[in-house]
Amino acid sequence: MKLYIPNWLIILGGVGQIFTALIYPYIRHKVFDWYTDVKKLKPLNQEIAKTYGRYIQGLNFSFGLIALLLYPNLKEQTPLAIALTGLIAAYWVGKVITQIAYYPMYQIPQKRIFKIGSYGMNMLFVLFATVYTLLVIYNCIGFFNIN
């Protein structure tokens, strides 16, 4: 079985992941009015919520940086490449599943830019999930000599 994943696709995914990290504070503030809701929590819960927000932003940025700087290594078909691409794939597949399962029940503001942005972000999440899932498959095929 032959599978080809072009480097530009991995790089595009990396740029997209860094974009999601950079736009994340704007989305929380302008689209979801997140900080108003967080202020209603007890102080410790406020800090926990903010910490998880930073984790998400940091992971998105880090995964993007890895894709931009180490894209050849993500296709080495080694146990480490399988583990890393598997981790990132699980992260983004989980995000897509969460988007589908839970987010449709909530309303985003009805401004046109937010609607378009919502579709754009969802397309990016699907792109990330697809790219890394393909990388896991590619790495497993090579490592386990699956023909």
Contacts in CASP RR format, 6 or more apart in sequence:
PFRMAT RR
TARGET T0000
AUTHOR 0000-0000-0000
METHOD contacts of the structure
MODEL  1
MKLYIPNWLIILGGVGQIFTALIYPYIRHKVFDWYTDVKKLKPLNQEIAK
TYGRYIQGLNFSFGLIALLLYPNLKEQTPLAIALTGLIAAYWVGKVITQI
AYYPMYQIPQKRIFKIGSYGMNMLFVLFATVYTLLVIYNCIGFFNIN
1 141 0 8 1.000
1 146 0 8 1.000
1 147 0 8 1.000
3 134 0 8 1.000
3 137 0 8 1.000
3 138 0 8 1.000
3 141 0 8 1.000
5 75 0 8 1.000
5 131 0 8 1.000
5 134 0 8 1.000
5 135 0 8 1.000
5 138 0 8 1.000
7 71 0 8 1.000
7 72 0 8 1.000
9 131 0 8 1.000
10 67 0 8 1.000
10 71 0 8 1.000
10 74 0 8 1.000
10 75 0 8 1.000
10 131 0 8 1.000
10 135 0 8 1.000
11 67 0 8 1.000
11 68 0 8 1.000
11 71 0 8 1.000
12 127 0 8 1.000
13 64 0 8 1.000
13 67 0 8 1.000
13 124 0 8 1.000
13 127 0 8 1.000
13 128 0 8 1.000
13 131 0 8 1.000
14 63 0 8 1.000
14 64 0 8 1.000
14 65 0 8 1.000
14 66 0 8 1.000
14 67 0 8 1.000
14 68 0 8 1.000
15 64 0 8 1.000
15 68 0 8 1.000
16 64 0 8 1.000
16 124 0 8 1.000
16 127 0 8 1.000
16 128 0 8 1.000
17 60 0 8 1.000
17 61 0 8 1.000
17 63 0 8 1.000
17 64 0 8 1.000
17 67 0 8 1.000
17 128 0 8 1.000
18 60 0 8 1.000
18 61 0 8 1.000
18 64 0 8 1.000
18 65 0 8 1.000
18 68 0 8 1.000
19 124 0 8 1.000
20 60 0 8 1.000
20 121 0 8 1.000
20 124 0 8 1.000
21 57 0 8 1.000
21 58 0 8 1.000
21 60 0 8 1.000
21 61 0 8 1.000
21 64 0 8 1.000
22 61 0 8 1.000
24 53 0 8 1.000
24 56 0 8 1.000
24 57 0 8 1.000
24 60 0 8 1.000
25 57 0 8 1.000
27 121 0 8 1.000
28 34 0 8 1.000
28 35 0 8 1.000
28 53 0 8 1.000
29 35 0 8 1.000
31 108 0 8 1.000
31 109 0 8 1.000
31 114 0 8 1.000
32 108 0 8 1.000
38 46 0 8 1.000
38 49 0 8 1.000
38 50 0 8 1.000
39 46 0 8 1.000
41 49 0 8 1.000
59 91 0 8 1.000
63 88 0 8 1.000
63 91 0 8 1.000
63 128 0 8 1.000
66 74 0 8 1.000
66 84 0 8 1.000
66 88 0 8 1.000
67 74 0 8 1.000
73 81 0 8 1.000
74 81 0 8 1.000
74 84 0 8 1.000
74 85 0 8 1.000
74 135 0 8 1.000
75 81 0 8 1.000
75 135 0 8 1.000
75 138 0 8 1.000
75 139 0 8 1.000
76 139 0 8 1.000
77 138 0 8 1.000
77 139 0 8 1.000
77 141 0 8 1.000
77 142 0 8 1.000
77 143 0 8 1.000
78 139 0 8 1.000
78 143 0 8 1.000
79 143 0 8 1.000
81 135 0 8 1.000
81 139 0 8 1.000
81 143 0 8 1.000
82 136 0 8 1.000
82 139 0 8 1.000
82 140 0 8 1.000
82 143 0 8 1.000
85 132 0 8 1.000
85 135 0 8 1.000
85 136 0 8 1.000
85 139 0 8 1.000
86 132 0 8 1.000
86 135 0 8 1.000
86 136 0 8 1.000
88 128 0 8 1.000
88 132 0 8 1.000
89 129 0 8 1.000
89 132 0 8 1.000
89 133 0 8 1.000
89 135 0 8 1.000
89 136 0 8 1.000
92 125 0 8 1.000
92 128 0 8 1.000
92 129 0 8 1.000
92 132 0 8 1.000
93 129 0 8 1.000
93 133 0 8 1.000
94 129 0 8 1.000
95 125 0 8 1.000
95 128 0 8 1.000
95 129 0 8 1.000
96 122 0 8 1.000
96 125 0 8 1.000
96 126 0 8 1.000
96 129 0 8 1.000
99 122 0 8 1.000
99 125 0 8 1.000
108 114 0 8 1.000
108 115 0 8 1.000
108 118 0 8 1.000
140 146 0 8 1.000
END
